[in-house]
């Protein structure tokens, strides 16, 4: 009987497989092109996840984190691992080179070497299941909304990159390194001098699986940050406050949409979280090992972005505030120890700059490398934006007046971080000692960071931009969660204030979900992913006339070199294109060569065969930048008048051959 049943089962399965296969021979659910596109995207996600897993395993090998929530532990461990991996790429890329076989060997070898720790790190992700099962309906709604935002940005991640800074240098530098086969000095991109922790990770991902894998790696760094923040706030307050805090963070259009940009902001958020977690533990136990570890994370953050140095200043303030004031020698020793650790961890980036340009802080401070005094002044001397009101009431102005893509704060961070964080003091006396310690740390961290932000904004128009201070946001989230937690303690007859506030939070989060989802749909990223449109059509849909320009440059002979005027985005046309990265090329030319023929001769001597003139960009600079003189613009028109007729792109761009007619 058992044999007969087994035979019937086998025949049934065989028949089912035959009929289903024959059906889909003609009724194909997806075309080969779609299957190939999805397989490519899946492979890129696997590579990005593999790199994150290696970072987590490496961090788990070095730091146990047994006192943390599992999600906080995995975020802290991965942050440490990512910092180490970046320095490994810098060292190997500068010495042995970026041979794809070598990069794959290190990838596979690291996975094998740390497999036990990687497995342990993966197990911490199981906490997500328990969190969902114990969540209330409101908490699950927040989680579902955050999940939709993450999914929408993931779709955009798997399409060709579009955002400005990614096309200027975050992805252009890794591609230039891969083209050169090693980490080299790139004189035509002065932003090469910026610290490049994240760009090194992008270089590794691009070497293994292409550009989208690098952007997906950035998205996963964001996922780590969100998970770690939830775990920390949950451990210090409760699960509901953690969900509200995460919702406050994800209610900002810039913070959420930037997950898919290929930028470095989320790396600084991750480092800011790790710093906050470790400093909270140091304040409780005064263990110098924790202070050293906090310094390591600040060094990693500083190696990702110059302005993440705000963590260094905040750390010194916090060390002095919470340190051994009664023992001055011990306090000074702690301050020195923290500072020296930060300096040592971030030193590879200063050494790199010193070796190639003679300036450890290239392209800042003093002339060096490709930065002469004129360029340095043009780059650093940015007019201050706004007045002292913007500095004094900075949190309010950054929240209300900060709009993505506009001058000034240039970021939409949502209203909830400020609206809820203001009430973090409510219920102070009813909190446990552990909660009060954590909130004290977050308050000193936040206030010192805001003061540094406000003072910096009075020195340069650049330094008011909100995304330069993303490393402060984990502390803001903890305060927002505490604000909600405090408000929910207030009892009003027949009114559950906590529930009312939670519905406000859901409304704001839902509106941002609509905005992010609409932006992704307008990008047409889903159609690209399913091969309904080509890469060229996708870029044309999003970059407009610039996409046509890129196609024309692609068709030029291989030995062509295109000089760009007022166009800094060279990612899609490098190495043929030399970008105008800080929009200063013409002011340098006009001040160095007062005659149009001299300028043309100089360009030809440098090997340039074409000139890409961004006319709309020039009009904007002429209108907004007072450093240009009328004679500069007259000289430009004289030069253009002496060149052959250009290819015109909608009165926006003009592509000139650099020959005399």
C-alpha positions as CSV (number, residue, x, y, z in Angstrom):
1,X,0.0,0.0,0.0
2,X,2.8,2.4,0.9
3,X,4.6,1.7,-2.4
4,X,1.4,2.3,-4.3
5,X,0.8,5.6,-2.6
6,X,4.4,6.7,-3.2
7,X,4.0,5.8,-6.9
8,X,0.7,7.8,-7.2
9,X,2.3,10.7,-5.5
10,X,5.3,10.6,-7.8
11,X,3.2,10.4,-10.9
12,X,1.0,13.2,-9.7
13,X,3.9,15.5,-9.1
14,X,5.4,14.6,-12.5
15,X,2.1,15.3,-14.2
16,X,1.7,18.6,-12.4
17,X,5.3,19.6,-13.4
18,X,4.7,18.7,-17.0
19,X,1.4,20.6,-17.4
20,X,2.8,23.7,-15.6
21,X,5.9,23.7,-17.7
22,X,4.0,23.3,-21.0
23,X,1.7,26.1,-20.0
24,X,4.4,28.6,-19.3
25,X,6.3,27.7,-22.5
26,X,3.7,29.9,-24.3
27,X,2.3,31.9,-21.3
28,X,5.5,33.5,-20.1
29,X,4.9,35.5,-16.9
30,X,8.1,37.5,-17.4
31,X,10.3,38.0,-20.4
32,X,14.0,36.9,-20.5
33,X,14.9,40.6,-20.3
34,X,12.8,41.1,-17.1
35,X,14.2,37.9,-15.6
36,X,17.8,39.1,-16.3
37,X,17.1,42.5,-14.8
38,X,15.6,41.0,-11.6
39,X,18.4,38.5,-11.4
40,X,20.9,41.3,-11.7
41,X,19.2,43.4,-9.0
42,X,19.0,40.3,-6.7
43,X,22.7,39.7,-7.2
44,X,23.5,43.3,-6.4
45,X,21.4,43.1,-3.2
46,X,23.2,39.9,-2.2
47,X,26.6,41.4,-2.7
48,X,25.6,44.5,-0.6
49,X,24.1,42.2,2.1
50,X,27.3,40.1,2.0
51,X,29.5,43.2,2.7
52,X,27.2,44.3,5.5
53,X,27.3,40.8,6.9
54,X,31.1,40.7,6.8
55,X,31.2,44.0,8.6
56,X,28.8,42.6,11.2
57,X,30.8,39.5,11.7
58,X,34.1,41.5,12.0
59,X,32.5,43.8,14.5
60,X,31.0,40.8,16.5
61,X,34.5,39.3,16.6
62,X,35.8,42.5,18.2
63,X,32.9,43.7,20.3
64,X,30.4,41.4,22.1
65,X,27.8,44.0,23.1
66,X,26.1,41.7,25.5
67,X,24.4,44.5,27.4
68,X,22.6,45.9,24.3
69,X,19.4,45.2,22.7
70,X,20.1,42.7,19.8
71,X,19.2,45.3,17.1
72,X,21.5,47.9,18.8
73,X,24.2,45.3,19.1
74,X,24.2,44.4,15.4
75,X,24.2,48.1,14.4
76,X,27.2,48.9,16.6
77,X,29.1,45.9,15.5
78,X,28.5,46.6,11.8
79,X,29.5,50.2,12.2
80,X,32.9,49.1,13.6
81,X,33.3,46.5,10.9
82,X,32.5,48.9,8.1
83,X,35.1,51.4,9.4
84,X,37.7,48.7,9.4
85,X,36.7,47.3,6.0
86,X,37.0,50.8,4.5
87,X,40.6,51.2,5.7
88,X,41.4,47.8,4.3
89,X,40.2,48.9,0.9
90,X,42.2,52.1,1.2
91,X,45.4,50.2,2.1
92,X,45.0,47.4,-0.5
93,X,43.8,49.8,-3.2
94,X,46.8,52.0,-2.7
95,X,49.3,49.2,-2.7
96,X,48.2,46.0,-4.4
97,X,45.5,47.7,-6.5
98,X,41.8,47.1,-7.1
99,X,42.1,43.9,-9.2
100,X,38.5,42.4,-9.4
101,X,39.9,38.9,-8.7
102,X,41.6,40.2,-5.6
103,X,38.5,42.0,-4.4
104,X,36.4,38.9,-4.9
105,X,39.0,36.8,-3.1
106,X,39.0,39.1,0.0
107,X,35.2,39.1,-0.1
108,X,34.9,35.3,-0.1
109,X,37.8,34.8,2.2
110,X,36.4,37.2,4.8
111,X,33.1,35.4,4.7
112,X,34.7,32.1,5.3
113,X,37.1,33.4,8.0
114,X,34.3,35.2,10.0
115,X,31.5,32.7,9.2
116,X,30.9,31.9,12.9
117,X,30.6,35.5,13.9
118,X,28.5,36.3,10.8
119,X,26.1,33.6,11.8
120,X,25.8,35.0,15.3
121,X,25.3,38.5,13.9
122,X,22.5,37.2,11.6
123,X,20.8,35.6,14.6
124,X,20.3,39.1,16.2
125,X,18.0,40.0,13.3
126,X,15.5,37.4,14.7
127,X,14.5,40.1,17.2
128,X,12.4,41.7,14.5
129,X,10.0,38.8,14.5
130,X,9.4,39.1,18.3
131,X,9.0,42.9,18.0
132,X,6.3,42.6,15.4
133,X,4.4,39.9,17.3
134,X,4.3,42.0,20.5
135,X,3.5,45.3,18.8
136,X,0.2,47.0,19.2
137,X,-2.0,47.9,16.2
138,X,-0.6,51.5,16.1
139,X,3.0,50.2,16.4
140,X,2.4,47.8,13.6
141,X,0.9,50.5,11.5
142,X,4.0,52.6,12.0
143,X,6.2,49.6,11.2
144,X,4.2,48.9,8.1
145,X,4.5,52.5,6.9
146,X,8.3,52.6,7.6
147,X,8.5,49.3,5.7
148,X,6.7,50.8,2.7
149,X,9.1,53.7,2.7
150,X,12.1,51.4,2.8
151,X,10.7,49.3,0.0
152,X,10.0,52.4,-2.2
153,X,13.5,53.7,-1.7
154,X,14.9,50.2,-2.3
155,X,13.3,50.2,-5.8
156,X,14.9,53.6,-6.5
157,X,18.2,52.2,-5.2
158,X,18.3,49.5,-7.9
159,X,18.0,52.0,-10.7
160,X,20.8,54.2,-12.1
161,X,21.8,57.0,-9.6
162,X,20.5,60.5,-10.2
163,X,21.3,62.7,-7.3
164,X,23.7,65.6,-7.6
165,X,26.5,64.8,-5.1
166,X,26.5,61.1,-6.1
167,X,27.2,62.1,-9.7
168,X,29.7,64.7,-8.7
169,X,32.0,62.6,-6.4
170,X,30.4,60.0,-4.1
171,X,30.2,57.5,-7.0
172,X,32.5,59.3,-9.5
173,X,35.5,58.7,-7.2
174,X,35.0,54.9,-6.8
175,X,34.5,54.6,-10.6
176,X,37.7,56.6,-11.2
177,X,39.6,54.3,-8.9
178,X,38.3,51.2,-10.6
179,X,39.2,52.7,-14.0
180,X,42.7,53.4,-12.8
181,X,42.9,50.0,-11.1
182,X,44.1,51.5,-7.8
183,X,43.5,54.3,-5.3
184,X,45.3,57.3,-7.0
185,X,45.4,61.0,-6.7
186,X,42.7,62.6,-9.0
187,X,43.7,66.2,-9.6
188,X,40.6,67.0,-11.7
189,X,38.3,66.3,-8.7
190,X,39.4,68.3,-5.7
191,X,36.7,66.6,-3.6
192,X,39.1,63.7,-3.8
193,X,40.6,65.2,-0.6
194,X,37.5,64.7,1.4
195,X,37.6,61.7,3.8
196,X,36.2,58.6,2.0
197,X,35.2,55.9,4.4
198,X,31.9,55.4,2.6
199,X,33.4,55.8,-0.9
200,X,35.9,53.0,-0.1
201,X,33.0,50.7,0.7
202,X,31.2,51.8,-2.5
203,X,34.4,51.0,-4.4
204,X,34.4,47.5,-3.1
205,X,30.7,47.0,-3.9
206,X,31.1,48.5,-7.4
207,X,34.1,46.2,-8.1
208,X,32.0,43.2,-7.2
209,X,28.6,44.0,-8.7
210,X,28.4,47.5,-10.2
211,X,27.0,50.9,-9.2
212,X,23.6,49.8,-7.9
213,X,25.3,47.4,-5.5
214,X,27.1,50.4,-4.0
215,X,23.9,52.4,-3.6
216,X,22.2,49.3,-2.2
217,X,25.0,49.1,0.4
218,X,24.2,52.7,1.4
219,X,20.6,51.7,1.7
220,X,21.5,48.8,4.0
221,X,23.6,51.1,6.2
222,X,20.4,53.1,6.6
223,X,18.5,50.0,7.5
224,X,21.1,49.1,10.1
225,X,20.8,52.6,11.6
226,X,17.0,52.5,11.9
227,X,17.1,49.0,13.5
228,X,19.8,50.1,15.9
229,X,18.0,53.3,16.9
230,X,14.8,51.4,17.5
231,X,16.7,48.9,19.8
232,X,18.4,51.6,21.8
233,X,15.3,53.8,22.4
234,X,13.3,50.6,23.2
235,X,15.8,49.5,25.8
236,X,16.0,53.0,27.4
237,X,12.3,53.8,27.3
238,X,9.8,51.2,25.8
239,X,8.7,49.8,22.5
240,X,6.0,52.4,21.8
241,X,8.4,55.3,22.3
242,X,10.9,53.5,20.0
243,X,8.3,53.3,17.2
244,X,7.4,56.9,17.7
245,X,11.1,57.9,17.6
246,X,11.7,56.0,14.4
247,X,8.6,57.5,12.9
248,X,9.9,61.0,13.8
249,X,13.1,60.2,11.9
250,X,11.3,58.7,8.9
251,X,8.9,61.6,8.7
252,X,11.5,63.7,6.9
253,X,11.6,63.6,3.1
254,X,15.3,64.2,2.9
255,X,16.3,61.6,5.6
256,X,14.1,58.9,3.9
257,X,14.6,59.6,0.2
258,X,18.4,59.9,0.7
259,X,18.5,56.2,1.5
260,X,18.5,55.7,-2.3
261,X,20.9,58.5,-3.3
262,X,24.3,56.9,-2.9
263,X,25.2,59.6,-0.4
264,X,27.1,59.2,2.9
265,X,24.6,60.8,5.4
266,X,23.3,57.5,6.8
267,X,26.9,56.3,7.5
268,X,27.3,59.3,9.8
269,X,23.9,58.6,11.4
270,X,25.1,55.0,12.1
271,X,28.3,56.3,13.6
272,X,26.4,58.9,15.7
273,X,24.2,56.1,17.0
274,X,27.2,54.0,18.0
275,X,28.8,57.0,19.7
276,X,25.7,57.7,21.6
277,X,25.3,54.1,22.8
278,X,28.9,53.9,23.9
279,X,28.9,57.3,25.6
280,X,25.8,56.3,27.5
281,X,27.6,53.2,28.8
282,X,30.7,55.3,29.6
283,X,28.8,57.8,31.7
284,X,27.3,54.9,33.7
285,X,30.5,52.9,34.3
286,X,33.4,55.4,33.6
287,X,35.3,52.6,31.9
288,X,38.1,54.0,29.8
289,X,37.7,51.1,27.3
290,X,34.3,52.6,26.5
291,X,35.8,56.1,26.0
292,X,38.3,54.6,23.6
293,X,35.5,52.8,21.7
294,X,33.5,56.0,21.5
295,X,36.6,57.7,20.1
296,X,37.0,55.0,17.5
297,X,33.4,55.6,16.3
298,X,34.0,59.4,16.1
299,X,37.2,58.7,14.1
300,X,35.2,56.5,11.7
301,X,32.5,59.3,11.4
302,X,35.2,61.9,10.8
303,X,36.7,59.6,8.1
304,X,33.3,59.6,6.4
305,X,32.7,63.4,6.4
306,X,34.6,66.4,7.6
307,X,31.6,67.9,9.3
308,X,31.0,64.7,11.3
309,X,33.8,66.2,13.3
310,X,31.0,67.8,15.3
311,X,31.0,64.4,17.1
312,X,34.6,65.2,18.2
313,X,33.6,68.5,19.7
314,X,30.5,67.0,21.3
315,X,32.5,64.2,22.7
316,X,35.0,66.6,24.3
317,X,32.1,68.6,25.8
318,X,30.4,65.4,27.1
319,X,33.7,64.0,28.5
320,X,34.2,67.3,30.4
321,X,30.6,67.5,31.5
322,X,30.3,63.9,32.8
323,X,34.0,63.3,33.6
324,X,35.9,63.3,36.9
325,X,35.7,67.0,37.7
326,X,37.0,66.4,41.2
327,X,40.1,64.8,39.7
328,X,41.5,67.3,37.2
329,X,44.4,65.1,36.1
330,X,42.0,62.2,35.4
331,X,39.7,64.5,33.5
332,X,42.5,65.8,31.3
333,X,43.7,62.3,30.7
334,X,40.2,61.3,29.6
335,X,40.0,64.3,27.2
336,X,43.4,63.6,25.8
337,X,42.7,59.9,25.4
338,X,39.4,60.5,23.6
339,X,41.0,63.1,21.2
340,X,44.1,61.0,20.4
341,X,42.0,58.0,19.6
342,X,39.9,60.1,17.2
343,X,43.0,61.5,15.6
344,X,44.6,58.0,15.1
345,X,41.5,56.4,13.6
346,X,40.9,59.2,11.2
347,X,44.6,59.7,10.4
348,X,44.8,57.6,7.2
349,X,42.8,60.2,5.4
350,X,45.0,63.0,6.5
351,X,48.1,61.0,5.7
352,X,46.8,60.2,2.2
353,X,46.2,63.9,1.5
354,X,49.6,64.9,2.9
355,X,51.5,62.4,0.7
356,X,49.8,63.5,-2.5
357,X,49.2,67.2,-2.0
358,X,51.3,68.3,1.0
359,X,48.2,69.3,2.8
360,X,46.6,66.9,5.3
361,X,43.3,68.8,5.1
362,X,43.2,69.2,1.3
363,X,41.3,70.9,-0.3
364,X,40.8,73.2,2.7
365,X,42.9,75.6,4.9
366,X,45.7,76.6,2.5
367,X,46.6,76.3,-1.2
368,X,47.9,72.9,-2.3
369,X,47.4,70.3,-5.0
370,X,44.9,71.6,-7.6
371,X,43.7,74.3,-5.2
372,X,45.4,77.6,-5.7
373,X,44.5,80.7,-3.6
374,X,41.8,81.8,-6.1
375,X,40.1,78.4,-6.0
376,X,40.5,78.1,-2.2
377,X,38.8,81.5,-1.7
378,X,36.0,80.7,-4.1
379,X,35.3,77.4,-2.3
380,X,35.7,78.4,1.3
381,X,34.4,82.0,1.3
382,X,30.7,81.2,0.9
383,X,28.4,84.0,2.0
384,X,26.6,83.3,5.3
385,X,23.0,82.4,4.8
386,X,20.4,84.1,6.9
387,X,21.0,86.2,10.0
388,X,21.4,85.6,13.8
389,X,17.8,84.6,14.1
390,X,18.5,81.5,12.1
391,X,21.4,80.7,14.5
392,X,19.5,81.5,17.7
393,X,16.4,79.6,16.7
394,X,18.2,77.1,14.6
395,X,16.1,74.0,15.4
396,X,12.9,75.8,14.6
397,X,14.2,77.3,11.3
398,X,15.9,74.0,10.2
399,X,12.6,72.3,10.8
400,X,10.1,74.8,9.3
401,X,12.2,76.5,6.6
402,X,14.4,73.6,5.6
403,X,13.3,72.4,2.2
404,X,15.1,69.9,0.1
405,X,16.8,71.5,-2.9
406,X,16.5,75.1,-1.7
407,X,19.2,77.5,-0.4
408,X,20.1,77.4,3.3
409,X,19.2,74.3,5.3
410,X,18.5,72.4,2.1
411,X,16.8,69.5,3.8
412,X,13.3,68.5,4.8
413,X,13.6,66.6,8.1
414,X,9.9,66.6,9.1
415,X,8.3,68.3,12.1
416,X,8.3,65.5,14.7
417,X,11.9,65.5,15.9
418,X,11.4,69.1,17.2
419,X,7.7,68.8,18.1
420,X,8.2,65.8,20.3
421,X,11.8,66.3,21.5
422,X,10.7,69.6,23.1
423,X,8.7,67.6,25.7
424,X,11.5,65.2,26.7
425,X,11.6,66.8,30.2
426,X,8.0,65.7,31.1
427,X,7.9,62.9,33.7
428,X,11.6,63.4,34.7
429,X,11.1,62.5,38.3
430,X,9.2,59.3,37.5
431,X,12.0,58.0,35.3
432,X,14.6,55.4,36.4
433,X,18.2,56.3,36.9
434,X,19.2,54.5,33.7
435,X,16.6,56.5,31.7
436,X,17.7,59.8,33.3
437,X,21.4,59.0,32.5
438,X,20.6,58.3,28.9
439,X,18.5,61.4,28.5
440,X,21.2,63.6,30.1
441,X,23.7,62.2,27.6
442,X,21.3,62.9,24.7
443,X,20.6,66.4,25.9
444,X,24.2,67.4,26.3
445,X,25.0,65.7,22.9
446,X,22.1,67.5,21.2
447,X,22.7,70.9,22.8
448,X,26.4,71.0,22.2
449,X,25.8,69.8,18.6
450,X,23.2,72.5,18.0
451,X,25.5,75.2,19.4
452,X,28.4,74.0,17.1
453,X,26.0,73.9,14.1
454,X,24.7,77.5,14.9
455,X,28.2,78.9,15.3
456,X,29.5,77.2,12.2
457,X,26.6,78.6,10.2
458,X,27.9,82.1,10.9
459,X,31.2,81.4,9.2
460,X,30.1,79.8,5.9
461,X,26.9,79.4,3.9
462,X,27.8,75.7,3.5
463,X,27.9,75.0,7.3
464,X,24.2,75.7,7.8
465,X,23.1,72.7,5.7
466,X,21.2,70.2,7.8
467,X,22.6,67.0,6.2
468,X,26.1,68.0,7.4
469,X,24.9,67.3,10.9
470,X,23.0,64.0,10.4
471,X,25.3,62.4,13.0
472,X,23.4,64.3,15.7
473,X,20.0,62.7,14.7
474,X,20.2,59.6,16.9
475,X,20.2,61.8,20.0
476,X,17.3,63.8,18.5
477,X,15.3,60.5,18.0
478,X,15.9,59.5,21.6
479,X,14.6,62.8,22.8
480,X,11.6,62.6,20.5
481,X,10.8,59.2,21.9
482,X,11.2,60.5,25.4
483,X,8.9,63.5,24.6
484,X,6.2,61.1,23.4
485,X,6.8,58.9,26.5
486,X,6.3,61.9,28.7
487,X,3.2,63.2,27.0
488,X,1.6,59.7,27.2
489,X,2.0,59.9,31.0
490,X,-0.3,63.0,31.2
491,X,-3.8,62.0,32.2
492,X,-6.8,64.0,31.0
493,X,-10.4,62.9,31.8
494,X,-11.7,60.8,28.8
495,X,-8.7,61.7,26.7
496,X,-5.8,59.4,26.0
497,X,-3.2,61.9,25.1
498,X,-0.6,59.3,24.1
499,X,-3.1,57.9,21.6
500,X,-3.9,61.3,20.2
501,X,-0.2,62.1,19.7
502,X,0.4,58.7,18.1
503,X,-2.3,59.5,15.5
504,X,-0.6,62.8,14.8
505,X,2.6,60.9,14.2
506,X,0.8,58.4,11.9
507,X,-0.6,61.3,9.9
508,X,2.8,62.9,9.4
509,X,4.5,59.6,8.6
510,X,1.7,58.8,6.1
511,X,2.1,62.1,4.3
512,X,5.8,61.5,4.0
513,X,5.1,58.0,2.7
514,X,3.0,59.5,0.0
515,X,5.7,62.1,-0.9
516,X,8.4,59.5,-1.1
517,X,6.3,57.0,-3.0
518,X,5.2,59.6,-5.5
519,X,8.9,60.7,-6.0
520,X,9.9,57.1,-6.7
521,X,7.0,56.6,-9.1
522,X,7.8,59.8,-11.0
523,X,11.4,58.6,-11.3
524,X,10.0,55.5,-13.1
525,X,12.4,53.3,-11.2
526,X,10.0,50.4,-11.1
527,X,9.7,50.4,-14.9
528,X,13.5,50.4,-15.3
529,X,13.7,47.5,-12.8
530,X,11.2,45.5,-14.9
531,X,12.9,46.4,-18.2
532,X,9.9,48.4,-19.5
533,X,12.3,51.3,-20.2
534,X,16.0,51.3,-21.0
535,X,18.7,53.0,-19.0
536,X,18.9,55.7,-21.6
537,X,15.1,56.3,-21.3
538,X,15.3,56.3,-17.5
539,X,18.1,58.9,-17.5
540,X,16.2,61.0,-20.1
541,X,13.1,60.9,-17.9
542,X,15.0,62.2,-14.9
543,X,18.0,64.2,-16.2
544,X,16.3,65.9,-19.1
545,X,18.5,67.6,-21.6
546,X,21.6,66.5,-19.7
547,X,20.9,62.9,-20.7
548,X,20.9,63.9,-24.4
549,X,24.3,65.6,-23.7
550,X,25.6,62.4,-22.2
551,X,24.6,60.4,-25.3
552,X,26.3,62.9,-27.6
553,X,29.5,62.8,-25.5
554,X,29.4,59.0,-25.6
555,X,29.4,59.1,-29.4
556,X,32.5,61.3,-29.5
557,X,35.8,59.6,-30.5
558,X,37.6,57.7,-27.6
559,X,40.4,60.3,-27.5
560,X,38.0,63.2,-27.0
561,X,38.2,65.3,-23.8
562,X,35.3,67.5,-22.9
563,X,35.7,70.5,-20.6
564,X,32.6,71.3,-18.7
565,X,31.6,74.8,-17.7
566,X,29.1,75.2,-14.8
567,X,28.3,71.4,-14.9
568,X,29.9,69.4,-12.1
569,X,28.3,66.0,-12.8
570,X,30.8,63.8,-14.6
571,X,29.9,60.3,-13.4
572,X,28.2,59.2,-16.6
573,X,30.8,60.6,-19.0
574,X,34.1,60.1,-17.2
575,X,36.9,59.8,-18.2
576,X,36.1,61.9,-21.3
577,X,34.7,64.7,-19.2
578,X,36.5,67.1,-16.8
579,X,33.8,68.6,-14.5
580,X,33.5,72.1,-13.2
581,X,33.1,70.7,-9.7
582,X,32.8,73.9,-7.7
583,X,31.7,76.1,-10.6
584,X,34.9,78.1,-10.6
585,X,36.5,77.1,-13.9
586,X,35.6,80.2,-15.8
587,X,36.5,82.7,-13.1
588,X,40.0,81.1,-13.0
589,X,40.4,81.2,-16.8
590,X,39.2,84.8,-17.1
591,X,41.5,86.0,-14.4
592,X,44.5,84.1,-15.7
593,X,44.1,84.8,-19.4
594,X,42.5,88.2,-20.4
595,X,42.3,87.2,-24.0
596,X,39.9,84.6,-25.5
597,X,42.5,83.2,-27.9
598,X,44.9,82.6,-25.0
599,X,42.2,80.7,-23.2
600,X,41.5,78.6,-26.3
601,X,45.2,77.9,-26.8
602,X,45.5,76.9,-23.1
603,X,42.6,74.5,-23.3
604,X,44.0,72.9,-26.5
605,X,47.4,72.5,-24.8
606,X,45.7,70.6,-22.0
607,X,44.2,68.2,-24.6
608,X,40.6,69.4,-24.5
609,X,38.8,68.8,-27.8
610,X,35.3,70.0,-26.8
611,X,33.6,72.5,-24.5
612,X,30.3,71.7,-22.8
613,X,28.6,75.0,-21.9
614,X,25.7,74.8,-19.4
615,X,24.0,78.1,-20.4
616,X,21.3,77.9,-17.8
617,X,23.9,77.3,-15.1
618,X,25.9,80.3,-16.3
619,X,22.8,82.5,-16.1
620,X,22.1,81.3,-12.5
621,X,25.7,82.1,-11.5
622,X,25.6,85.5,-13.2
623,X,22.5,86.3,-11.3
624,X,23.5,84.9,-7.9
625,X,27.3,85.2,-7.6
626,X,28.7,88.7,-7.2
627,X,32.3,87.6,-7.5
628,X,32.0,87.5,-11.3
629,X,32.6,90.8,-13.1
630,X,30.9,92.1,-16.3
631,X,34.2,91.7,-18.1
632,X,34.2,87.9,-17.2
633,X,30.9,87.5,-19.0
634,X,32.0,89.6,-22.0
635,X,35.1,87.5,-22.4
636,X,33.0,84.3,-22.3
637,X,30.8,85.6,-25.1
638,X,33.8,86.6,-27.1
639,X,35.3,83.1,-26.8
640,X,32.1,81.3,-27.7
641,X,31.7,83.6,-30.7
642,X,35.1,82.5,-32.0
643,X,34.2,78.8,-31.9
644,X,32.3,76.8,-34.6
645,X,28.6,76.4,-34.3
646,X,27.7,74.1,-31.4
647,X,25.3,71.2,-30.9
648,X,22.4,72.8,-29.0
649,X,20.3,71.0,-26.5
650,X,17.1,72.9,-25.9
651,X,18.8,76.3,-25.2
652,X,20.1,74.6,-22.0
653,X,23.5,73.0,-23.1
654,X,25.8,73.7,-26.0
655,X,28.6,71.4,-27.0
656,X,31.4,73.2,-29.0
657,X,34.3,71.7,-30.8
658,X,37.4,73.5,-29.5
659,X,38.7,74.6,-32.9
660,X,38.7,77.9,-34.7
661,X,36.3,78.1,-37.6
